[in-house]
Amino acid sequence: MKRRIHLAAICVAALALPPLQATAQAPAAWPQKPIKVTVAFPPGTPGDMLVRGMGGPLGNALGQAVVVENKPGAGGNVGTQAVLNTQADGYNVLTGPDTILTVNPQIYTKLSFAPENVVPVTTLGSINLMLACHPSVGVKTVAELTALAKTKQLNYASGGAGVPGHLAIEMYLAQAGIHMTHVPYRGPAPATADLLAGQVGCAFLVTNQIVPHVKSGKLVGLAVSTRKRSPLAPDVPTMHEAGVTGFEASFAEMLYVPKGTPQAVIDRLQTEVAAAMKRPEVLDVFRSVDVEPMGHSPAVAAQRIQTESARWAPVIKRIGLKVD
């Protein structure tokens, strides 16, 4: 009888202990509450539309809602800092262009965050930009713009210092050996508004936002920044085709998390995002904003940051770009 009681006590004690296997697999329980995605740029930008477009399918796959909030400012620094101020538990995710890590650390003299604390999860896709000018500038090709800039003082708009449109046009100016005055705005929307009003002459802005104005005749589309033509504007040549040999200004929308986020959570998030990107309704969103889907692994995404940082360094040095 005593032996039976002793064995029963052992069994009860064993049941009271947490199973070792379950403890080791604790990250697999993620997520257990809604996931907040902070977009480091304004509403309507490619990254914003992409995460909102895949939010439903991604939330269904994870079994939790995906909540999107915009925190634009300082080329993505404001949103980045906001996410880094949260816990690294997989419930706080950042969306923004790769310039947050490839360019901002090189140009901001007082960067509000440590770049090494921002961990790439995946590359959502590459962004296509279009070089467009107001009809009053009087050019219809890149060659004409280059020739005009050699004889006349011209200006161009961007959504802010160091953003993709700023860097793309400076790469063109460097290769063409010309100068144009930079007029930075607080985001792409006001830059587009002044371009349409003729307050500034030209700009490199995301293709999906420019195409409607080009088709209506309010703007003249000269070329796109990537090596392939945009499906939204197949008649507009690439910069390479337009005579700027080898030109390619490639940028990507990415997902990031704070350093310290469990690797199992990072891997699960990347896997589910890559799967969501293959769904027809999500692919439609990518096409609508002219972004080529990627879904890279965390390792490949991190490698892109290193490669692009090195590629933009000479451009940044040439123009002496520094932001306080």
N, C-alpha and C positions, 0 to 999 in steps of 0.2 A: 504493500500500500504506500509506504514512504517513497519507494522508487517511482511509483506512478505519479505521486504528487510532485516530486522533484522534476520529472520529465515535463509535466504540464506547466510548471513554472518557467522552465527554460523556453518552451514554445511561446508562452505569453510574452516573455521578455523579448524574444526574437521578433515577434509581430510588432512590438512597440518601437523597434529600432527602424530608422529610415533605410530603405534598400540601397546598397552601395551603388548598384547600376543606375538607379534613378538619380542619385546625387551626381554621378559623373556625367549624366546626360542632361543636366539642368538647363543649359542653353537651348535645348530642343523644345522647351516649353514656350519659348518666345514665338509670337507675341501674345501677351495676355491682356493687352489694353490697346486703344487706338495709337497709331503711329503718326507723329507730326512731321510733315515735310515743310521745311522753310525754303522758300524760293528767294534767292539773293538779288533778284531783279524784279522790275514791275510786272503787273498783270499784262497778259497778252504777248509777252516775250516767248521765244521758243521753249525754254526750260519750263516756264509756267504752264504753257499749254500741254506739254508732254506729260508732266506729272499729273495734271488734272485729267488728261485723257486716259492714262493708265491706272488712275487711282481706284476706279471701280473693280476692274479685273484683278489688280494686285491685292486689294483689300479682300476680295472673295477668296483668293488663293491663300492668304495669310489668316483668314478668319477674323480680321479686325478692320475697322475703318481706317482709311488713310485721309488725314486732315491736312489741307494745304494752306499755308499762310505766307504772304509776301512781306519781305523786309528788305527793300532795296536801299541802295546808298553806297557811295564810295567804291564803285566798281565791284560790289559784292562783299566788301569788308564788313558792312553792318550786319548782314544776314549771317555771315560766317561767325562773327563774334557772338551773335545771339545763340547759335547752336552750340558753340564751344562752352557757353556759360551753363549748359544743361548737363545732365548726367549722361555718361557714356554707356547707355544701357540698351541701345537699339531702338529707342522710342523717339529719338530726335535725329532727323536726317536733313541734310542740306542739298539743295540743287542749285547749280550755277555753272557758268562756263569754266573751262580749264584755266582761263586767265587768272582766276582767284589764286592759283598756286604757281602758275608759270610766269605771270607778269607782275602781279601786285607786290610780291616780296622784293622785286627789283626796282620798283618805282616809288613806293610809299616809304618816306623817311621815318614815319612814326606808325608803322603797322601795328594794329591793335591786337593781333594774335600771332602766335608762333606757328609758322607753316607746318612744322613737324607734328603739330597736334591735330591736323586735318588729314583724315585717312580716306583715299579714294576707294569707293565701293565698285563702281562700274562706269563705263563710258556709255551714255545713252545714245549719242549719235553726233555726226559732224554737221556743223551749221554752214549754210550757204549764204553769202553776202552778195549784194549787187551794188555796183558803182553806178549812181544815177546823178543827173544834173538837172537843174531847172532849165526850161527852154530858153530863158533869157541869156543863158551863158553862150548859146549859139553853137554848141558842138553836138555831133551825133555819133562820134567814135572816140575811142581812147586815143588814137593817133592825133585827132583834132584837138583833144583836150591837152595833150602833151605839148603840141605846137603852140597853142594859145597861152599856156602857162609860162612859156619862155618869153613871151612878149607883153604879158599883162598880169597884174597882181590879182590872183584869185583866192577864194577862201573855201573851206569845207567844214561841214558839221560832223559831230559825233555825239554819242550818248554819254560821253565823259572821257577823261584822260585814262588811257590804258585799256579801254574796252576794245573788243574785236574790230569794230569799224575804224577806230582811230589807228590801230596798228596796221590794218590792211592797207589803208590809204598811204600811210607813211612808208610801207614797204614798196608800194608803187612809185611814190615820189623819189625814193632812193634809187630804184632801178632805172627810172626815167631821167634822173638828174635834174629834177625841177623842184620848185618850192611853191607851196600853197599855205595860207594862214589857217591855223586850226581854230575852230570856234566850238568849244566843248559845251554840252548841255547836260542838264540833270536827268538823263535818261533818253531813250530813243524817241519817245513820243514828241517831246518839244522840239527835238532835232528835226524830225520829219515834218512837223507843222511849219517851222521856219523855212525848210527846204521847199515845201509846197508854195509858201508865200513869196519865195524868191529873195528872202532875207539873207540866205547863204546860197552859194552856187552849186555845190556838189556834196555827196556823202556816200559812204559805204555803209549800207544798212541791211538788215536781214531781208532776204529776197521775198518772203511771203508778205511782208508789210509794204514793200515797194511795188510789187507787180501790179496791183490794181491801179495805182497812179500812173504807171508806165502805159498800161493798156488804155487808160482814159486820155492819155496825151498830156497830163499835167506834169509829168516828168519824162526824161529821156534816159532809158536804160542803156548803159554803155557796155558793161561786161559783168560777169560773175567771178567770185574769188577762187572757186575751186577748179580742179582740173577737168571736171565734167560739167556739161551744161545743166542748167536746172530744168526739171520737167515742168515747172510752173512757167518758165519762159524759154522754151526751146530755141527761139529765134535770137536770143541774146548770147553773144559769144563768151567764151571764157577769156580771162585776161591774157592767157598764153596765146589763144587764137587771135586776140586783138593786137598782138604785137609785143607784149611784155613777156619775152621768152622765159619759160620755166616758172612763171609766177604761180604761186599757190599759197593763199592765206587760209590755213585750215584751223578751225576752232571746234571745240566739242562741248556739248552739255554733259555734265557729270553728276553723279551722286557721291556725297561724302558723309562720313560720320566722325564724331570726335574720337581722338586717340583713346584707347582703353576699352572701346566697344568689343565685346567677345568675338573672336574670329568665327566661331560657329554662327553667330548672328549675321556677321558680314557676309559669309558664304551663302547663307540661306536667303538673305535679301537680294544678293546678286543673282542667284538662281531663279528666284521668283520674278524679278524684274525682267530678266532675259526671256523667261517664258511668256510673260505678259506682252512683251514687245512683238511676239509672233502672232498674236491674236489679230484677226482681220480688222476689228474696230479700232485697235490701237495703231496698227499700221496705217490706217486712214488718217489718223491724227498726225503721225510722222510725215506723211506725204503732204498734208495740208500746210505744214509749217516748213516744208522743204528740208527736212532733216533725215539723213541716212542712218537707219538703225544700226547699232553696233552690239551693245550688251557684253562688253569685254569683262574678263575676270579681273579681280582686284589687282593681281600682279601686272597684267597688261595695262590696266588703267594707270597704275603707279609709274610704269615705264614711260607712258605717254607724257606724263607730267615732266619727267626728266628731259625727254627729247625736245618737247616744245619749249621748255625753259631755255635750253641752249640755242634753239632756233631764233627766239625773239630777242635774245641778249644783244646781238649786234644792232638791231633796229632801235632798241631802247637807248643804247649807247650813242648812236648816231644823232638822235634828236635831243639827247640829254634830258630824257623824260624823268622828272622827279615831282612827286606830289607830297605836300606837307600833310 
